[in-house]
Amino acid sequence: MFSPSCSLRYHLLHPDYLYFRIRELQNNFRLRVVLCHVDVEDVVKPLLEVTRTALLHDCTLLCAWSVEECARYLETVKVYENKPADLIQGQMDTDYLSRLNHALSSIRHVNKTDVVTLGSTFGSLSHIMDASMEDLARCPGIGDRKVKRLYDTFHEPFQREGSKHVVPKASANENIGPSSVTEMEENKTEEVDAKKHRDKEEPDITIKSALSAAFAKYSHKVGRKSNKSQ
């Protein structure tokens, strides 16, 4: 890891300094950090130039508004320079129930007790997604509102923005002749046919279908790895 530093005041006096400093690094470091001291009032233009230079050369930009803040950044960076990434990564629960709780409790009105009930009743997330509204309603503590939320989450298609049609003004419609009306009807029929054809080629994607496709790809990869190991 390498960390060149500059200030916006110095950048205004020497606009090419940061470019040549980053250029000296070449590709010798996996993580390259640019620490920038913001010490001018009008920061828009110089900060934009520093940001562009850092991004174009694959550097992470850290901005500080005081010398003390710069020092704290340097201390933190040096402390974690040789540490593994596990220290800053989030902890992932390994047991199935915790992961199931994390997935289902994100649905509105579904709490941890409901997750335990659903897990013990259906056994897996796949069976919960395949359950009908009647099956979900048989679970104790799962009311009609929760049943509808669960079922809609797994079966409703993702929202699509339909094409916006401009409605002509009434004054303009008065001058439309029979031929124009016929053309408008033909165009409308063509649009309906095109929409049907598009919907047939691109079926509605639901959370259930997306998860099923992801699970299928994952199991396929696992099967390939196991065959190679054998």
Secondary structure by P-SEA (a helix, b strand, c coil): cbbbbbcaaaaaaccaaaaaaaaaacccccbbbbbbbbcccccaaaaaaaaaaaaaabbbbbbbccaaaaaaaaaaaaaacccccccccccccccaaaaaaaaaaccccccaaaaaaaaaacccaaaaaaccaaaaaacccccaaaaaaaaaaaccccccccbbbbbbcaaaaaaccaaaaaaaaaaaaaaaaaaaaaaaacccccaaaaaaaaaaaaaaaaaaaaaaac
